[in-house]
């Protein structure tokens, strides 16, 4: 069985940094995402292949094993020290004139010795027959600015694999029960001896499950899941940020043959607001005030995400001056405190002739040049 080259899958070389790997994955994932290519099986398979490659190469421990041993190094129960000892024995046997009994070592042999390559989205002699976890799903959602600030509940409809209604996710016909594998007596592995090393090999008949499956369900063809349009309730917490994913546990693809479901990740896209801007959990609003309110001071009503409040404008307020309203920014959530609302006062000057006359009188009231200290 041919192994995939995860570097080629992502289009990067082996010296690529984690940042390069992440950028390459995101670019290709957007191109082949099932939401962008509905009903395109080739794109779906490519997206799964990309997900597997990224899962391995973005994890330094997995990447190190993969670089040294290939996919065999990722198998459940793989022992790198034993594998290196086995390699050394093979090399010594070859140098001594074939003491290894003519056995030619390769990574497929390691895969047989140390276990199958589960969860690789492939079918073959190492593909697991037992339960397998479902894959994660990624989606995006357009959200109004104030909804992101306050938090809200909504629903999203997706095409996703869900548990088969006929077999309840088991993958076998109702009433059909699995039988104990006669080759490994239910243990899932068999002893293997190679030169000086003794290992336990995944049972080729039951492929490590210890059981032979019952008759496959005709509705789901033995996978335990079917594709359906599913509506999922989503709780958007207060303070949702653009590009920062929201995780819904267990709302991804249903597991194969009763395995656990994957997660759903939603990436918000926040629509801008005409009055408010945001920095972290703080909000800023430009608040128009009249000349009289700026000179005398005033108590005015100001709308906030949590309702209208009374704000006192101090006498002699200047255009551009900021007022801080504690706790009126992004709402608190969990251990995260509420942010603040900053009001940037903007003095509005009327255009009418009478207003111009009043402004002239006000201008004459200045007893010094207001820009006398503006020097570079």
Order of alpha helices (4+ residues) and beta strands (2+ residues): alpha-alpha-alpha-alpha-alpha-alpha-beta-alpha-beta-beta-beta-beta-beta-beta-beta-beta-beta-beta-alpha-beta-beta-beta-beta-alpha
